[in-house]
Amino acid sequence: MKPAAFDYFRPSSLEEALAQLAAAGESAKVIAGGQSLGPMLNMRLATPSDLIDLNDLTELAYIRDVAGVLEIGALTRHDQIAESKLVQARCPLLAQAARTIGHYAIRQRGTIGGSLAHADPAAQFPLIATTLNAKIEIVKLGGQRSLPASAFFQSVMATALAPDEIIRCVRFPKVAENEGTSFRLFNRRHGDYAIVAVAATVALDDDRVSRVRVGLSGVSAIPQVWDDAVRPFVGRTPSAAWAAEVALAVRAAVSPEDDPRISAVYRKELTQTLVERALVDALSRAKG
Ligand SMILES: Cc1cc2nc3c(=O)[nH]c(=O)nc-3n(C[C@H](O)[C@H](O)[C@H](O)COP(=O)(O)OP(=O)(O)OC[C@H]3O[C@@H](n4cnc5c(N)ncnc54)[C@H](O)[C@@H]3O)c2cc1C
């Protein structure tokens, strides 16, 4: 199919894009990498009156270390994030997850802002942003606000973004020196969206686990962090047995829904296996 007719704009600055978005009204849409919106336009699942193309806004394509935080502009491509030495050093969880998104061609075009705004529940960046509680910086004509990922994602493909708002950048906390992180996913074919994915972080102090965080996608409508399930395991001596116990507790806590293709029990089993493997990886990285 072909998209329904729309008016096309290609602004050369963020100010211009925001003004066009405000003037066009609620049925306008911005397009970044086009890897999700493109198919939706073709299938007429999205029929915007106006399409505002962000691809000339080079001011939104950057990766910076700003005051101890890793700041990534919304127009930064998945592949730039995966390959960035700064991201690999400051937020290895994000780089590791970015490498697993779709296929090479998708990673060359897809952007972090587009992935967060699209909010597919199985997508990598929403999971990492939620697990690390990244801050999403949002702008509109004459205004701006900052939302933690925990308030940004609302339901399947639904976020707190208003129609006249654009994501400007995302701020991720940097990995601590005593911390290790790991990302694991399971999908049926290389490049498919994950059935279940796990992001884990573990910090050690004096050979005890001082902090552990486990985020999951594929078991609920939006990515979720399982702090209550893992809290009893803080303060314990880290080991493979510890990772197995945490994974069992997380498995007991999740309650995915059955769907026609994948049973809830299968998702629970994947959860246990992936959480255990991610924690073993994260522990070995935390130990250095
Ligand atoms: C075959 C295939 C496989 C894929 N596999 C995966 C996968 O395994 N994991 C994964 O995470 N993703 C996957 N994707 C999706 C891919 O990562 C997309 O690039 C991403 O979801 C959307 O980013 P984009 O820049 O292409 O956004 P677009 O498609 O341009 O836009 C998506 C949505 O975000 C909005 N938007 C874009 N930029 C902004 C902004 N700065 N501010 C506000 N709103 C904005 C648009 O209006 C639109 O609603 C896959 C895509 C395809 C086609």
The ligand as a Gaussian input file, in Angstrom:
#p B3LYP/6-31G(d) Opt

LIG

0 1
 C       12.281000      -5.190000      10.469000
 C       12.446000      -4.322000      11.706000
 C       12.974000      -4.903000      12.854000
 C       13.142000      -4.120000      13.997000
 N       13.653000      -4.725000      15.115000
 C       13.799000      -3.996000      16.235000
 C       14.339000      -4.583000      17.414000
 O       14.714000      -5.761000      17.452000
 N       14.442000      -3.806000      18.509000
 C       14.065000      -2.485000      18.515000
 O       14.190000      -1.826000      19.544000
 N       13.561000      -1.906000      17.417000
 C       13.426000      -2.622000      16.282000
 N       12.915000      -2.013000      15.157000
 C       12.463000      -0.612000      15.245000
 C       13.615000       0.363000      15.042000
 O       14.475000       0.336000      16.149000
 C       13.078000       1.805000      14.872000
 O       14.130000       2.525000      14.324000
 C       12.603000       2.527000      16.089000
 O       11.605000       1.848000      16.762000
 C       12.003000       3.886000      15.699000
 O       13.010000       4.797000      15.470000
 P       12.984000       5.718000      14.197000
 O       14.019000       6.747000      14.374000
 O       13.043000       4.876000      12.979000
 O       11.546000       6.437000      14.353000
 P       10.415000       6.745000      13.284000
 O        9.978000       5.474000      12.646000
 O       10.820000       7.857000      12.413000
 O        9.288000       7.271000      14.273000
 C        8.679000       6.402000      15.208000
 C        7.738000       7.227000      16.098000
 O        8.488000       8.107000      16.924000
 C        8.102000       9.471000      16.693000
 N        9.353000      10.243000      16.834000
 C       10.512000      10.040000      16.156000
 N       11.466000      10.861000      16.635000
 C       10.897000      11.593000      17.618000
 C       11.374000      12.615000      18.494000
 N       12.652000      13.031000      18.514000
 N       10.500000      13.161000      19.381000
 C        9.207000      12.745000      19.411000
 N        8.697000      11.793000      18.624000
 C        9.541000      11.209000      17.735000
 C        7.449000       9.488000      15.331000
 O        6.508000      10.541000      15.212000
 C        6.775000       8.119000      15.322000
 O        5.558000       8.181000      16.031000
 C       12.761000      -2.758000      14.001000
 C       12.239000      -2.157000      12.829000
 C       12.083000      -2.935000      11.695000
 C       11.540000      -2.295000      10.454000

